[in-house]
Amino acid sequence: MAIAICPVVSSQPTALASELNQEVYGYSLNGWPIHNPADDVSTVEKCDISGISSSCEMRIWDVNIVLSDLVRQMHYRVKDIRSGEISGWKDVTEAAIQTPYSNLSSGTALQIRPSMPLDSCFAYEIQILEEVLKDYEGVVSWGGVMDKKDESLFYINTSPNEPLFIKVAEKVRV
């Protein structure tokens, strides 16, 4: 029996994201443009996460607002996060392009303790994590429930103009 820890807005990527992702690989699976932080026009930057001494490369503006808040919540409610335990943007790879890992290349995902062994979360940590994810109304998904489980992966699972994403970002911002 599968347990959905974080309900997704859609079980499938949007038609546009899926089409563009498959045809030109210019978009991550969630429909956001893939970026190279070295580009002058990139919207992916190294972002400090206020409240804890950590930072990672992620998309600025609303994605930064939501993912930084998630990291703070994980730090304070689940387990302390130390400097160097968060990994953000990664260059896109052919193996990752049709998976949620492609979201790392658009700056809309991050990994908390990416080197931790599989199934290293305690039951009480997962229970708190479930509560934290509910605050994001399905906009943030956890890799711990993917077919190929990755408990370190957290990602925005909506396209940029999804009204629910905008609503959640506004709620977190306040």
Rosetta blueprint (number, residue, H / E / L):
1 M L
2 A L
3 I L
4 A L
5 I L
6 C L
7 P L
8 V L
9 V L
10 S L
11 S L
12 Q L
13 P L
14 T L
15 A H
16 L H
17 A H
18 S H
19 E H
20 L H
21 N H
22 Q H
23 E H
24 V H
25 Y L
26 G L
27 Y E
28 S L
29 L L
30 N L
31 G L
32 W L
33 P E
34 I L
35 H L
36 N L
37 P L
38 A L
39 D L
40 D L
41 V L
42 S L
43 T L
44 V E
45 E E
46 K E
47 C E
48 D E
49 I E
50 S L
51 G L
52 I L
53 S L
54 S E
55 S E
56 C E
57 E E
58 M E
59 R E
60 I L
61 W L
62 D H
63 V H
64 N H
65 I H
66 V H
67 L H
68 S H
69 D H
70 L H
71 V H
72 R H
73 Q H
74 M H
75 H H
76 Y H
77 R H
78 V H
79 K L
80 D L
81 I L
82 R L
83 S L
84 G L
85 E L
86 I E
87 S E
88 G L
89 W L
90 K L
91 D L
92 V L
93 T L
94 E L
95 A L
96 A L
97 I L
98 Q L
99 T L
100 P L
101 Y L
102 S H
103 N H
104 L H
105 S H
106 S L
107 G L
108 T L
109 A E
110 L E
111 Q E
112 I E
113 R L
114 P L
115 S L
116 M L
117 P L
118 L L
119 D L
120 S L
121 C L
122 F L
123 A H
124 Y H
125 E H
126 I H
127 Q H
128 I H
129 L H
130 E H
131 E H
132 V H
133 L H
134 K H
135 D L
136 Y L
137 E L
138 G L
139 V L
140 V E
141 S E
142 W E
143 G H
144 G H
145 V H
146 M L
147 D L
148 K L
149 K L
150 D L
151 E L
152 S L
153 L E
154 F E
155 Y E
156 I E
157 N L
158 T L
159 S L
160 P L
161 N L
162 E L
163 P H
164 L H
165 F H
166 I H
167 K H
168 V H
169 A H
170 E H
171 K H
172 V H
173 R H
174 V L
